[in-house]
């Protein structure tokens, strides 16, 4: 990960922030480079910072008592973790897990700064509200997928989101990772992926899937 300044990420990834807000964030926040595969938030953990994602990708999910995972949504450049903002505001422990799926650069905002930013900067207030709304809409999409779609429809919807968000026709992912995100078995995922390949919607590679449609 190339080393860049907080100012660089604020100017390029968060251009709608007002200059005074950028100055305050530059003064009071730290920039953290996080390698892929690192758990950065655990269930029951009290959160000391809110993350602004400058680059990379972070996966948020719930973990069951037996270690099974249920995918919630991704954090990508230009977004923040709305759930961590809620936990910060109410001083509650996290109820979700967060793990980097790509090398990630995050701007770490101290919890004690949150109330001040909301009161002083209109661009921050609108940014927080927009993040809450976007995350709520994503949760509704996940709920609709679970309640109203069959597993093959859920899988196709999930893959389309993966291709769209990564902006590539080839994603690196294992059948087990997909099964974890969809809360099903690897065998079910493998069978449905093979069916999609036979229908020429995708092409399967070793630990990767190519979009054909």
MIFI-836735 format. One record per residue: residue in one letter; x, y, z of N, C-alpha, C, O in turn. Coordinates in steps of 0.02 Angstrom, whole numbers, padded with zeros to 5 digits, always signed. Example, Ala and Ser with C-alpha at 12.3 -4.5 7.8 and 13.67 -1.06 7.14 Angstrom:
residues 2
A+00660-00284+00390+00615-00225+00390+00660-00165+00390+00712-00166+00423;S+00642-00112+00354+00684-00053+00357+00645+00002+00394+00670+00057+00402;
end
This chain:
residues 213
X+00042-00059+00000+00000+00000+00000+00044+00062+00000+00087+00071+00043;X+00033+00105-00049+00074+00165-00053+00055+00213+00003-00004+00222+00018;X+00105+00245+00034+00093+00291+00088+00072+00359+00059+00108+00390+00021;X+00013+00381+00079-00012+00446+00060-00038+00481+00123-00047+00448+00174;X-00050+00545+00119-00071+00583+00177-00146+00581+00187-00184+00563+00142;X-00169+00600+00247-00240+00606+00260-00270+00657+00212-00325+00647+00186;X-00235+00712+00200-00260+00764+00155-00273+00736+00085-00322+00755+00053;X-00229+00692+00062-00238+00663-00004-00304+00625-00008-00342+00634-00056;X-00318+00582+00040-00380+00543+00039-00442+00587+00048-00493+00574+00017;X-00437+00638+00091-00494+00682+00100-00509+00720+00036-00568+00730+00018;X-00457+00742+00001-00468+00781-00061-00493+00738-00118-00534+00761-00157;X-00468+00676-00123-00485+00634-00181-00546+00589-00169-00582+00575-00217;X-00556+00567-00108-00610+00518-00095-00670+00550-00060-00726+00525-00065;X-00658+00605-00024-00712+00639+00012-00713+00713-00009-00706+00757+00034;X-00722+00727-00073-00717+00796-00098-00772+00842-00074-00765+00903-00078;X-00828+00814-00050-00884+00857-00029-00875+00885+00042-00913+00929+00063;X-00824+00861+00077-00812+00889+00144-00788+00961+00137-00747+00977+00094;X-00814+01005+00180-00793+01075+00178-00720+01082+00201-00697+01040+00240;X-00685+01133+00178-00614+01141+00195-00599+01140+00270-00549+01110+00291;X-00641+01172+00309-00630+01174+00382-00635+01105+00413-00598+01089+00459;X-00682+01065+00388-00689+00996+00412-00626+00955+00394-00601+00918+00436;X-00602+00963+00334-00542+00927+00313-00483+00946+00358-00443+00903+00377;X-00477+01010+00374-00423+01033+00417-00428+01001+00487-00378+00981+00516;X-00489+00997+00513-00499+00968+00579-00483+00894+00579-00451+00869+00625;X-00505+00858+00527-00490+00787+00523-00415+00774+00515-00387+00729+00545;X-00383+00815+00474-00311+00808+00465-00273+00818+00530-00223+00785+00544;X-00298+00865+00571-00265+00881+00634-00275+00828+00687-00230+00814+00726;X-00335+00797+00689-00354+00755+00747-00357+00680+00732-00365+00640+00778;X-00352+00661+00669-00360+00590+00651-00293+00559+00632-00243+00594+00621;X-00292+00493+00627-00233+00458+00604-00251+00416+00544-00308+00396+00534;X-00201+00403+00503-00210+00361+00443-00182+00292+00458-00125+00286+00481;X-00221+00241+00444-00199+00173+00459-00202+00130+00397-00252+00127+00362;X-00147+00095+00383-00144+00047+00329-00155-00023+00358-00120-00044+00403;X-00206-00058+00331-00227-00122+00360-00221-00176+00306-00253-00169+00253;X-00182-00227+00316-00175-00279+00265-00239-00320+00257-00280-00324+00302;X-00247-00350+00198-00305-00393+00185-00307-00451+00234-00255-00479+00253;X-00369-00469+00255-00378-00526+00299-00375-00511+00373-00379-00557+00414;X-00369-00447+00391-00363-00429+00462-00432-00411+00491-00469-00372+00461;X-00448-00441+00548-00510-00424+00583-00499-00358+00619-00455-00352+00661;X-00540-00308+00604-00531-00241+00633-00587-00223+00681-00583-00172+00715;X-00638-00264+00685-00692-00253+00733-00722-00321+00752-00736-00362+00709;X-00730-00332+00817-00756-00396+00841-00820-00385+00881-00831-00331+00910;X-00861-00436+00883-00922-00435+00923-00904-00425+00996-00861-00460+01023;X-00937-00378+01029-00924-00365+01100-00870-00313+01112-00859-00293+01169;X-00836-00291+01059-00782-00242+01066-00811-00172+01072-00856-00154+01035;X-00783-00132+01118-00802-00062+01122-00758-00022+01072-00697-00028+01072;X-00791+00017+01031-00757+00049+00974-00731+00117+00994-00768+00158+01023;X-00668+00130+00979-00637+00194+00997-00632+00241+00937-00617+00300+00945;X-00643+00214+00877-00637+00256+00817-00693+00238+00767-00718+00182+00766;X-00711+00287+00727-00751+00275+00667-00704+00275+00607-00656+00314+00605;X-00717+00231+00559-00673+00224+00501-00701+00260+00441-00759+00250+00423;X-00661+00301+00409-00674+00325+00342-00630+00285+00295-00569+00283+00304;X-00659+00252+00245-00621+00209+00201-00591+00251+00143-00628+00279+00102;X-00525+00254+00141-00490+00290+00088-00477+00247+00028-00482+00270-00029;X-00460+00183+00040-00450+00135-00015-00459+00065+00014-00455+00054+00074;X-00471+00017-00032-00479-00052-00010-00552-00071+00000-00597-00039-00027;X-00562-00124+00040-00630-00150+00050-00634-00187+00116-00589-00225+00134;X-00689-00175+00153-00699-00206+00218-00766-00242+00218-00817-00214+00196;X-00766-00302+00242-00828-00342+00245-00856-00341+00316-00820-00353+00364;X-00921-00326+00322-00955-00328+00386-01001-00389+00388-01037-00403+00339;X-01001-00425+00444-01042-00485+00449-01058-00500+00522-01024-00476+00567;X-01108-00540+00531-01127-00566+00597-01098-00636+00604-01096-00674+00555;X-01077-00653+00664-01050-00719+00676-01094-00755+00727-01108-00729+00781;X-01114-00817+00709-01157-00856+00754-01117-00891+00808-01056-00888+00810;X-01153-00924+00853-01122-00958+00909-01075-01014+00887-01027-01030+00922;X-01090-01045+00830-01049-01100+00806-00996-01077+00756-00964-01119+00723;X-00987-01012+00749-00936-00986+00704-00960-00972+00634-00921-00947+00593;X-01024-00987+00619-01050-00973+00552-01055-00897+00541-01064-00859+00589;X-01050-00876+00478-01050-00805+00462-01112-00787+00420-01134-00827+00378;X-01138-00727+00431-01193-00701+00391-01172-00633+00365-01163-00586+00404;X-01163-00627+00300-01140-00566+00269-01191-00510+00277-01251-00521+00271;X-01166-00448+00291-01210-00389+00297-01199-00343+00238-01243-00335+00196;X-01139-00312+00234-01123-00270+00176-01048-00255+00176-01012-00274+00222;X-01026-00222+00123-00956-00202+00117-00949-00127+00129-00994-00088+00114;X-00892-00108+00156-00871-00038+00158-00819-00028+00104-00771-00066+00098;X-00828+00025+00064-00784+00038+00008-00762+00111+00010-00788+00149+00050;X-00714+00130-00032-00689+00199-00029-00744+00251-00034-00790+00246-00075;X-00740+00302+00009-00790+00355+00010-00846+00342+00059-00892+00383+00065;X-00844+00286+00095-00896+00269+00143-00867+00266+00214-00806+00267+00224;X-00912+00262+00262-00893+00254+00332-00936+00199+00363-00988+00180+00334;X-00915+00174+00419-00953+00121+00453-01008+00152+00495-00996+00177+00549;X-01069+00148+00469-01127+00178+00504-01139+00143+00571-01158+00175+00620;X-01128+00077+00573-01140+00040+00635-01091+00062+00690-01109+00066+00748;X-01029+00076+00670-00980+00099+00721-00999+00169+00745-00987+00186+00803;X-01028+00210+00700-01051+00276+00720-01106+00271+00773-01107+00309+00821;X-01152+00223+00763-01206+00213+00811-01178+00190+00878-01198+00215+00931;X-01132+00142+00875-01102+00117+00937-01064+00172+00973-01067+00177+01035;X-01030+00214+00935-00994+00270+00965-01042+00317+01000-01030+00337+01058;X-01096+00336+00966-01143+00384+00993-01175+00358+01058-01184+00396+01105;X-01192+00294+01059-01226+00266+01116-01179+00231+01165-01200+00205+01216;X-01114+00232+01148-01063+00201+01190-01080+00128+01205-01078+00105+01262;X-01097+00091+01151-01114+00021+01157-01062-00022+01122-01025+00002+01079;X-01059-00085+01141-01013-00131+01110-01038-00151+01041-01098-00150+01027;X-00992-00168+00998-01010-00189+00930-01047-00255+00930-01032-00300+00970;X-01095-00261+00885-01131-00324+00877-01114-00357+00810-01147-00406+00790;X-01064-00331+00776-01044-00358+00711-00968-00368+00708-00931-00343+00751;X-00947-00405+00658-00876-00414+00644-00859-00376+00580-00901-00367+00537;X-00796-00353+00575-00773-00319+00515-00703-00345+00498-00659-00349+00542;X-00693-00362+00435-00629-00390+00413-00611-00361+00344-00654-00356+00301;X-00549-00342+00335-00526-00316+00271-00522-00374+00221-00493-00426+00236;X-00549-00364+00162-00543-00415+00109-00493-00393+00056-00474-00433+00013;X-00471-00331+00061-00417-00305+00019-00372-00262+00065-00394-00241+00118;X-00311-00250+00043-00270-00201+00079-00309-00135+00083-00333-00111+00032;X-00314-00108+00142-00359-00052+00154-00323+00005+00189-00280-00005+00232;X-00341+00066+00170-00318+00126+00205-00379+00160+00235-00428+00174+00200;X-00376+00173+00300-00433+00203+00335-00410+00264+00375-00356+00264+00405;X-00454+00315+00376-00444+00372+00419-00481+00358+00484-00542+00347+00484;X-00445+00357+00540-00472+00339+00604-00493+00402+00642-00451+00442+00661;X-00559+00409+00653-00586+00468+00687-00600+00450+00760-00640+00404+00772;X-00570+00483+00809-00581+00467+00879-00654+00477+00899-00687+00523+00875;X-00679+00434+00942-00749+00436+00963-00767+00504+00993-00823+00529+00982;X-00721+00534+01031-00737+00596+01066-00746+00655+01018-00770+00708+01038;X-00728+00646+00955-00734+00700+00906-00802+00700+00871-00821+00749+00838;X-00840+00644+00876-00899+00635+00836-00953+00688+00848-00979+00717+00800;X-00970+00701+00911-01023+00750+00926-01003+00819+00901-01045+00856+00874;X-00941+00837+00910-00917+00903+00888-00923+00911+00812-00944+00963+00788;X-00905+00858+00775-00909+00862+00702-00981+00870+00679-00995+00909+00633;X-01027+00834+00712-01098+00839+00693-01125+00910+00704-01166+00934+00665;X-01103+00942+00756-01129+01008+00773-01096+01063+00732-01129+01113+00717;X-01033+01055+00713-00995+01109+00682-00998+01109+00606-00993+01162+00575;X-01005+01050+00575-00994+01046+00503-01054+01015+00467-01071+00957+00478;X-01086+01055+00425-01145+01033+00389-01129+00975+00341-01169+00929+00334;X-01071+00978+00309-01053+00924+00262-01044+00858+00298-01059+00805+00270;X-01019+00860+00360-01013+00798+00399-01082+00771+00419-01094+00711+00416;X-01125+00816+00439-01194+00796+00458-01228+00761+00400-01258+00708+00409;X-01224+00790+00340-01256+00760+00282-01223+00694+00262-01256+00648+00239;X-01157+00691+00271-01121+00629+00256-01143+00572+00302-01154+00516+00278;X-01150+00586+00366-01172+00535+00414-01242+00511+00398-01256+00451+00397;X-01288+00558+00384-01357+00540+00367-01359+00498+00304-01396+00449+00301;X-01319+00517+00253-01318+00479+00190-01292+00409+00202-01316+00361+00171;X-01242+00401+00246-01216+00335+00261-01267+00292+00297-01275+00233+00281;X-01303+00322+00346-01356+00284+00380-01408+00259+00329-01428+00201+00332;X-01428+00303+00284-01479+00285+00235-01455+00230+00188-01490+00182+00175;X-01393+00237+00164-01366+00187+00118-01360+00119+00151-01377+00068+00122;X-01336+00118+00214-01328+00054+00249-01396+00023+00263-01404-00038+00259;X-01446+00065+00280-01513+00039+00293-01542+00008+00230-01573-00046+00233;X-01533+00040+00173-01557+00013+00109-01522-00052+00092-01553-00098+00065;X-01458-00057+00108-01422-00120+00095-01447-00176+00140-01453-00233+00118;X-01463-00159+00203-01490-00210+00248-01559-00234+00224-01575-00293+00229;X-01600-00188+00198-01664-00208+00170-01655-00254+00110-01693-00302+00101;X-01604-00239+00069-01590-00282+00011-01571-00352+00033-01593-00401+00005;X-01528-00356+00085-01509-00421+00112-01569-00458+00139-01578-00518+00127;X-01611-00422+00176-01671-00453+00205-01718-00479+00150-01743-00535+00154;X-01729-00438+00099-01772-00459+00043-01744-00522+00010-01781-00568-00009;X-01677-00523+00002-01646-00581-00030-01657-00644+00010-01672-00697-00018;X-01650-00639+00076-01657-00698+00119-01729-00721+00121-01743-00781+00118;X-01776-00674+00126-01847-00691+00137-01882-00711+00073-01922-00758+00073;X-01868-00676+00017-01909-00683-00042-01875-00721-00100-01909-00739-00148;X-01811-00733-00097-01777-00764-00153-01755-00836-00137-01739-00851-00080;X-01755-00878-00188-01728-00945-00180-01652-00941-00178-01624-00888-00193;X-01619-00996-00159-01547-00994-00151-01511-00979-00217-01460-00944-00218;X-01536-01006-00273-01502-00991-00337-01510-00918-00356-01465-00889-00385;X-01568-00888-00339-01577-00816-00352-01533-00774-00306-01504-00724-00327;X-01527-00796-00243-01484-00760-00196-01411-00763-00219-01375-00713-00214;X-01390-00821-00243-01321-00828-00266-01307-00783-00326-01256-00749-00328;X-01353-00782-00374-01343-00740-00433-01343-00666-00414-01303-00628-00440;X-01388-00647-00370-01391-00578-00347-01326-00559-00310-01299-00505-00321;X-01302-00604-00269-01241-00593-00231-01181-00584-00278-01141-00538-00269;X-01175-00628-00328-01119-00623-00375-01123-00560-00416-01072-00527-00428;X-01182-00541-00439-01189-00480-00477-01166-00419-00437-01135-00374-00464;X-01183-00419-00372-01159-00364-00329-01084-00365-00322-01052-00312-00320;X-01055-00425-00318-00982-00430-00313-00948-00403-00375-00899-00365-00370;X-00973-00421-00434-00944-00397-00496-00952-00321-00503-00906-00286-00524;X-01011-00297-00485-01025-00226-00492-00982-00184-00445-00954-00133-00465;X-00978-00205-00382-00941-00165-00333-00866-00167-00345-00831-00119-00331;X-00840-00224-00370-00768-00230-00383-00749-00201-00451-00690-00193-00466;X-00800-00187-00493-00789-00158-00559-00742-00200-00602-00698-00174-00637;X-00752-00266-00598-00712-00312-00638-00755-00372-00656-00804-00386-00622;X-00736-00407-00708-00773-00467-00729-00743-00531-00699-00767-00585-00713;X-00690-00524-00660-00658-00582-00629-00645-00567-00555-00606-00522-00539;X-00678-00604-00511-00669-00593-00439-00635-00654-00409-00649-00711-00427;X-00591-00641-00361-00557-00695-00325-00598-00711-00262-00602-00671-00216;X-00627-00770-00262-00669-00791-00206-00677-00866-00207-00680-00896-00261;X-00680-00897-00149-00689-00969-00145-00762-00987-00135-00802-00945-00114;X-00779-01049-00150-00847-01073-00139-00865-01069-00065-00922-01055-00048;X-00816-01083-00022-00829-01081+00050-00844-01011+00074-00887-01001+00117;X-00808-00961+00047-00821-00891+00065-00892-00870+00045-00926-00836+00083;X-00913-00891-00015-00981-00876-00036-01032-00909+00010-01081-00879+00029;X-01019-00972+00026-01064-01009+00070-01070-00975+00138-01125-00971+00166;X-01014-00951+00164-01016-00915+00228-01059-00853+00224-01099-00839+00268;X-01050-00815+00169-01088-00752+00162-01162-00765+00153-01203-00724+00176;X-01180-00821+00121-01251-00836+00109-01280-00882+00162-01339-00901+00158;X-01239-00900+00211-01261-00944+00266-01290-01010+00239-01345-01030+00258;X-01252-01042+00195-01272-01107+00169-01210-01151+00165-01157-01133+00191;X-01215-01209+00134-01158-01255+00131-01118-01245+00068-01144-01220+00018;X-01054-01264+00070-01011-01259+00012-01036-01303-00044-01031-01286-00103;X-01064-01361-00026-01089-01407-00077-01146-01376-00117-01150-01384-00178;X-01191-01341-00082-01247-01308-00117-01221-01255-00164-01243-01250-00221;X-01174-01215-00140-01145-01162-00182-01111-01190-00243-01120-01165-00298;X-01071-01243-00233-01035-01273-00289-01083-01300-00342-01071-01293-00402;X-01137-01332-00319-01186-01359-00367-01220-01303-00407-01228-01310-00467;X-01238-01249-00373-01273-01194-00407-01225-01156-00453-01246-01133-00506;X-01162-01150-00433-01113-01117-00476-01101-01158-00539-01094-01130-00594;X-01100-01223-00532-01091-01266-00591-01150-01258-00639-01141-01258-00700;X-01210-01252-00611-01269-01241-00652-01265-01175-00688-01282-01170-00747;X-01241-01122-00654-01234-01057-00686-01181-01060-00742-01188-01027-00793;X-01129-01100-00731-01078-01108-00783-01107-01144-00843-01092-01126-00900;X-01147-01194-00831-01179-01230-00887-01226-01185-00926-01235-01194-00986;X-01256-01137-00892-01300-01089-00926-01262-01029-00955-01291-00981-00980;X-01194-01034-00952-01149-00984-00982-01157-00914-00952-01149-00864-00986;X-01174-00913-00887-01176-00849-00852-01109-00831-00821-01092-00773-00814;X-01072-00882-00802-01006-00873-00771-00958-00926-00797-00979-00975-00828;X-00894-00916-00784-00843-00967-00796-00805-00976-00732-00780-00928-00703;X-00799-01038-00709-00766-01053-00646-00691-01063-00656-00670-01099-00702;X-00651-01031-00614-00580-01040-00612-00561-01063-00541-00604-01066-00497;X-00498-01078-00531-00476-01098-00464-00478-01037-00419-00441-00989-00429;X-00522-01039-00368-00531-00985-00320-00548-00918-00353-00531-00865-00327;X-00582-00922-00410-00603-00861-00444-00664-00876-00488-00675-00933-00507;X-00703-00824-00503-00762-00830-00544-00763-00774-00595-00752-00716-00578;X-00776-00791-00658-00778-00742-00712-00849-00731-00735-00887-00779-00746;X-00867-00668-00743-00934-00649-00765-00937-00650-00841-00896-00618-00873;X-00987-00686-00870-00992-00691-00943-01050-00652-00972-01050-00637-01032;X-01100-00636-00932-01161-00606-00958-01157-00529-00951-01204-00495-00970;
end
